[in-house]
Amino acid sequence: MDYFDKIKEALADKLNGKELTMDSSFKDLGIDSLDLVDLVFALEEEIGTTFEDDELLSIKTVKDLCDLIDRKTKK
């Protein structure tokens, strides 16, 4: 399942006109760690899994998050 659109929708009010792509860095978009944690918690609920702390620390780009979701949902 592709979660890009869900991520884009969840972050829409924080993007301030910036374009979201798979290669977008959360830092470059101005998404701070609290915003990212809120996003991840919402996604965890939706997909019914939890992410480990070390997995969360590895998330730098939208692609990183989408890849992590794909790995977690295929287990």
Secondary structure, 3 states (H helix, E strand, C coil): CCCHHHHHHHHHHHCCCCCCCCCCECCCCCCCHHHHHHHHHHHHHHHCCCCCHHHHHCCCEHHHHHHHHHHHHCC
